[in-house]
Amino acid sequence: MSFYLRVIKLPRWSNEPQELAWLKQGEIPSDPLADLNTSKNSLSLYYVEDESNHFILKHIAAALAATRDSFDKLDFQLIDAQTLARLELPLYQTLGDTPDQHVNSLHYDLRELSAQKLLKLAEEMLPQSARRDRISEREIQALIQAQVESGRIDIEHKSVKPKMKKSLEHFIPRK
């Protein structure tokens, strides 16, 4: 089964009954919607052919984390392709904006998203806690460094912020 990866913040997706007792039947908390912020009514996702392929998951995570100001943990959720199809959410493959060209080729946009469609997506994602995960700051740092050393992450790419670039410069392979 194929999936799409979306970066999130785990604390926003808590579905602990004691924390959500105030919600009425059929309602969901609003915090998860902050992780589904759109631009031009589109939501950015990355294709993952197989959720058990930890290499590609970590490869995508490293590329996305390399666009931040500094090393930090990275939380994500996998959304299965069948859910997107069932919700009739149109997917378009577009070039991503990370310092890793391979990861950029895995980028998709969910387009034509209304507030109602976004809410339905959040409703589908919320109960799927098994599809959410966190990569620690230490592991993110090691992943990014390894990708820089291998030449897969280009620290000269416009998406790499100056502070991150400075942290990574000594991992660039010498020619």
BALUMTI-102576 format. One record per residue (C-alpha): x, y, z; residue number from 1. Coordinates in steps of 0.5 Angstrom, whole numbers. Layout:
N
<node u="X" v="Y" w="Z" nr="NUM"/>
...
This chain:
175
<node u="0" v="0" w="0" nr="1"/>
<node u="3" v="7" w="-2" nr="2"/>
<node u="3" v="13" w="3" nr="3"/>
<node u="4" v="20" w="3" nr="4"/>
<node u="8" v="24" w="9" nr="5"/>
<node u="6" v="30" w="12" nr="6"/>
<node u="10" v="34" w="17" nr="7"/>
<node u="6" v="35" w="24" nr="8"/>
<node u="7" v="36" w="31" nr="9"/>
<node u="6" v="30" w="35" nr="10"/>
<node u="3" v="34" w="41" nr="11"/>
<node u="-3" v="37" w="37" nr="12"/>
<node u="-5" v="30" w="35" nr="13"/>
<node u="-7" v="28" w="42" nr="14"/>
<node u="-13" v="24" w="42" nr="15"/>
<node u="-13" v="22" w="49" nr="16"/>
<node u="-20" v="21" w="52" nr="17"/>
<node u="-19" v="25" w="58" nr="18"/>
<node u="-16" v="31" w="55" nr="19"/>
<node u="-21" v="31" w="50" nr="20"/>
<node u="-27" v="30" w="54" nr="21"/>
<node u="-30" v="37" w="53" nr="22"/>
<node u="-31" v="35" w="45" nr="23"/>
<node u="-38" v="34" w="43" nr="24"/>
<node u="-40" v="27" w="39" nr="25"/>
<node u="-37" v="28" w="32" nr="26"/>
<node u="-33" v="34" w="34" nr="27"/>
<node u="-25" v="34" w="33" nr="28"/>
<node u="-20" v="38" w="37" nr="29"/>
<node u="-18" v="44" w="33" nr="30"/>
<node u="-10" v="44" w="34" nr="31"/>
<node u="-9" v="39" w="29" nr="32"/>
<node u="-11" v="44" w="23" nr="33"/>
<node u="-5" v="48" w="25" nr="34"/>
<node u="-1" v="42" w="21" nr="35"/>
<node u="-5" v="42" w="15" nr="36"/>
<node u="-4" v="49" w="13" nr="37"/>
<node u="-5" v="51" w="6" nr="38"/>
<node u="-2" v="55" w="1" nr="39"/>
<node u="-6" v="57" w="-5" nr="40"/>
<node u="-11" v="52" w="-3" nr="41"/>
<node u="-6" v="46" w="-3" nr="42"/>
<node u="-3" v="42" w="2" nr="43"/>
<node u="5" v="39" w="1" nr="44"/>
<node u="6" v="32" w="2" nr="45"/>
<node u="11" v="27" w="0" nr="46"/>
<node u="10" v="20" w="-3" nr="47"/>
<node u="12" v="14" w="0" nr="48"/>
<node u="11" v="7" w="-4" nr="49"/>
<node u="12" v="3" w="3" nr="50"/>
<node u="11" v="5" w="10" nr="51"/>
<node u="16" v="-1" w="12" nr="52"/>
<node u="21" v="3" w="8" nr="53"/>
<node u="25" v="6" w="13" nr="54"/>
<node u="31" v="9" w="9" nr="55"/>
<node u="26" v="13" w="4" nr="56"/>
<node u="22" v="16" w="11" nr="57"/>
<node u="29" v="18" w="14" nr="58"/>
<node u="31" v="20" w="7" nr="59"/>
<node u="25" v="25" w="6" nr="60"/>
<node u="26" v="27" w="14" nr="61"/>
<node u="33" v="29" w="13" nr="62"/>
<node u="31" v="33" w="7" nr="63"/>
<node u="26" v="37" w="10" nr="64"/>
<node u="29" v="38" w="17" nr="65"/>
<node u="35" v="41" w="13" nr="66"/>
<node u="31" v="47" w="11" nr="67"/>
<node u="30" v="49" w="18" nr="68"/>
<node u="34" v="54" w="22" nr="69"/>
<node u="37" v="48" w="26" nr="70"/>
<node u="37" v="41" w="28" nr="71"/>
<node u="31" v="39" w="31" nr="72"/>
<node u="26" v="33" w="32" nr="73"/>
<node u="22" v="32" w="26" nr="74"/>
<node u="14" v="29" w="27" nr="75"/>
<node u="10" v="26" w="21" nr="76"/>
<node u="4" v="22" w="19" nr="77"/>
<node u="3" v="18" w="14" nr="78"/>
<node u="-3" v="18" w="10" nr="79"/>
<node u="-5" v="12" w="6" nr="80"/>
<node u="-7" v="14" w="-2" nr="81"/>
<node u="-14" v="10" w="-1" nr="82"/>
<node u="-16" v="15" w="4" nr="83"/>
<node u="-14" v="21" w="-1" nr="84"/>
<node u="-18" v="17" w="-6" nr="85"/>
<node u="-24" v="16" w="-2" nr="86"/>
<node u="-24" v="23" w="0" nr="87"/>
<node u="-24" v="25" w="-7" nr="88"/>
<node u="-18" v="30" w="-6" nr="89"/>
<node u="-14" v="31" w="-12" nr="90"/>
<node u="-6" v="30" w="-12" nr="91"/>
<node u="-1" v="33" w="-17" nr="92"/>
<node u="6" v="31" w="-17" nr="93"/>
<node u="10" v="38" w="-17" nr="94"/>
<node u="17" v="39" w="-16" nr="95"/>
<node u="19" v="40" w="-8" nr="96"/>
<node u="23" v="45" w="-5" nr="97"/>
<node u="29" v="41" w="-1" nr="98"/>
<node u="36" v="41" w="-2" nr="99"/>
<node u="35" v="33" w="-4" nr="100"/>
<node u="33" v="33" w="-12" nr="101"/>
<node u="31" v="25" w="-11" nr="102"/>
<node u="26" v="28" w="-5" nr="103"/>
<node u="24" v="33" w="-9" nr="104"/>
<node u="21" v="28" w="-14" nr="105"/>
<node u="17" v="25" w="-9" nr="106"/>
<node u="13" v="31" w="-8" nr="107"/>
<node u="6" v="32" w="-9" nr="108"/>
<node u="0" v="37" w="-8" nr="109"/>
<node u="-7" v="36" w="-5" nr="110"/>
<node u="-10" v="42" w="-9" nr="111"/>
<node u="-17" v="45" w="-9" nr="112"/>
<node u="-18" v="44" w="-2" nr="113"/>
<node u="-24" v="47" w="1" nr="114"/>
<node u="-24" v="48" w="9" nr="115"/>
<node u="-29" v="42" w="9" nr="116"/>
<node u="-25" v="38" w="5" nr="117"/>
<node u="-19" v="39" w="10" nr="118"/>
<node u="-23" v="38" w="16" nr="119"/>
<node u="-25" v="31" w="13" nr="120"/>
<node u="-18" v="30" w="12" nr="121"/>
<node u="-16" v="32" w="19" nr="122"/>
<node u="-22" v="27" w="21" nr="123"/>
<node u="-19" v="21" w="18" nr="124"/>
<node u="-12" v="23" w="20" nr="125"/>
<node u="-14" v="24" w="28" nr="126"/>
<node u="-15" v="16" w="30" nr="127"/>
<node u="-9" v="14" w="26" nr="128"/>
<node u="-4" v="14" w="31" nr="129"/>
<node u="0" v="8" w="29" nr="130"/>
<node u="2" v="12" w="23" nr="131"/>
<node u="5" v="18" w="27" nr="132"/>
<node u="12" v="18" w="29" nr="133"/>
<node u="18" v="22" w="31" nr="134"/>
<node u="25" v="22" w="29" nr="135"/>
<node u="29" v="25" w="35" nr="136"/>
<node u="34" v="31" w="34" nr="137"/>
<node u="40" v="27" w="35" nr="138"/>
<node u="38" v="22" w="29" nr="139"/>
<node u="36" v="28" w="25" nr="140"/>
<node u="43" v="31" w="26" nr="141"/>
<node u="46" v="24" w="24" nr="142"/>
<node u="41" v="23" w="18" nr="143"/>
<node u="43" v="30" w="15" nr="144"/>
<node u="50" v="30" w="16" nr="145"/>
<node u="50" v="23" w="13" nr="146"/>
<node u="46" v="26" w="7" nr="147"/>
<node u="51" v="32" w="6" nr="148"/>
<node u="57" v="27" w="6" nr="149"/>
<node u="54" v="23" w="1" nr="150"/>
<node u="53" v="29" w="-3" nr="151"/>
<node u="45" v="28" w="-3" nr="152"/>
<node u="44" v="34" w="0" nr="153"/>
<node u="46" v="40" w="-3" nr="154"/>
<node u="47" v="46" w="2" nr="155"/>
<node u="48" v="51" w="-3" nr="156"/>
<node u="40" v="50" w="-5" nr="157"/>
<node u="36" v="56" w="-4" nr="158"/>
<node u="32" v="52" w="2" nr="159"/>
<node u="38" v="51" w="6" nr="160"/>
<node u="38" v="57" w="11" nr="161"/>
<node u="44" v="60" w="13" nr="162"/>
<node u="45" v="58" w="20" nr="163"/>
<node u="43" v="51" w="18" nr="164"/>
<node u="49" v="51" w="12" nr="165"/>
<node u="54" v="54" w="17" nr="166"/>
<node u="52" v="48" w="22" nr="167"/>
<node u="53" v="43" w="16" nr="168"/>
<node u="59" v="46" w="12" nr="169"/>
<node u="65" v="42" w="15" nr="170"/>
<node u="61" v="35" w="13" nr="171"/>
<node u="62" v="37" w="5" nr="172"/>
<node u="66" v="32" w="2" nr="173"/>
<node u="73" v="35" w="0" nr="174"/>
<node u="74" v="35" w="-8" nr="175"/>
